[in-house]
Each structure stands twice: as structure tokens, then as C-alpha cells.
């Protein structure tokens, strides 16, 4: 029953030719892969759903859903610039505070 694997690659194999234990192992492995794929897809969908709900919440909270696309872009750009400005000055404040405390301690 053992044929050369190179010869069998191109030909179709009926189910009767495969030993029962190999069929069961193949079926169990296929079910495992299907379950794993479903779980990965489900996890990905949960992440996408969560992100979409946060985007919708942001749009509704700030009223962006009534604006045109270019107005939303403008509001988001201004908001990002303000956030960058605040983070930059917060970093400067932290560095200045650390150097002042270090000079006082030495």
C-alpha cells in the first residue's frame, strides 16, 4: 500500500486508500485548524469592532459626524498639533524639573 510519495503528489487519492488512523488524525488536525482560524478571526473582529465603536464615540462626542470630510480633517489636524505642542512642553517641563532637582541635591 505504500507508494512513492512523489508519485502520489499529483494524483488524487480516494478515502479508502488512506488508513483509518491517518484519516482520523487528518480530520482532528483539520478541525483544530478550523477552530484556531475562527478564534483568530473572532479576536480580530472584536478588536476592529472596539476601534470602530471608539471612532464613532469620538465623532458623536465632538459633533464631527455632521461635518464634511475636509472639515473633519482640519479639526483632527488642529487637534493633533495642539496635542504635539502640549506633549513637547510637558517633556521640557519634566526635563527642567529633573535638572533643577539634580542641581539642588548635588
N, C-alpha and C positions, 0 to 999 in steps of 0.2 A: 504493500500500500504506500510505501514511502517512495515518492517520485522526486526527481531532482527539482529543487526549489526554483531554479532558473527557468525550467520548462513550464512550471505552474504559474509563473507570474503573469503571462499573457493569456492563459486560458481560463475559462470560467470553471468554477468548482461547485458542484452541487452539494447540498447539505448532507446528503447521505455519505459522501466521501470523507467528510470530516469526522473524526472520532467524537463521541458524545461529550467526554470531559473537555475537549477543546471548544466545542460549541457552547457549553455552559460557561466556561471561562471567558470566551469572547462576548457572550451575552451579558455576563456580570460586568465586564470591563466597559462595554458599550453603555450600559445603564449608569455606571459610575460617571463616565464622561458626560453623558446627557445631564445628569443631576448637577455635576460641577459646572457645566456651561450655563444651566438655568440659574444656579445660585450666583454666578458671576454677573449674568445679565440682570438679575433681580437687584443685586447690590449696586450695579451701575445705574439702573433706573431709579433706585432710591436716592442716590446722590444727585442725579440730574433733576429729579422732582424737587428735592430740597433746594437746590440752587435756583430753579425756576420760581419756587414759591418766595424765596428771599428777594429775587429781582422784582417780582410782582408787588411784594410788600413795599419795596423801595419806591417803585413807580407810583403806587397809590398814595403812600405817605406824603411824598413831595409833590404830588399832582402832575407828574411827568407824563402820565398816560394821555393827557389832553393836548400835549404839545406835538409839533411836527418833529421829524427826525433830526433836523438841523438845530432846532431849539433844545432838544434833549442833549445833543452832542455839545452844544455851547454850555449848558448848565453843568454837565458832567465834567467838562474841561475846566471850567472855573472852579468847581468843587475840588478837582484833583490838584490844581495849582495852589489853592488855599491849604489843602492838606499837606502838600510838599513844603510849603512855606512854614507851616506850624511845626512839622517834624524837624526841619532844618534848624529852626530857632530853639526847639526843645533840646536837640543834640548839643547846640552851642551852650545852652544854659547848663546842661549836665557836665560838659567838659570844663566850663568855667568854675562851676561849683567844686568839682573834684580837685582842680588845680589850686583853688583858694584854700580848701581844707587841707590839702597836702602841704602847702606852704606854711600854714599855721601850725601844723603838727611838727614840722621839722625845725 
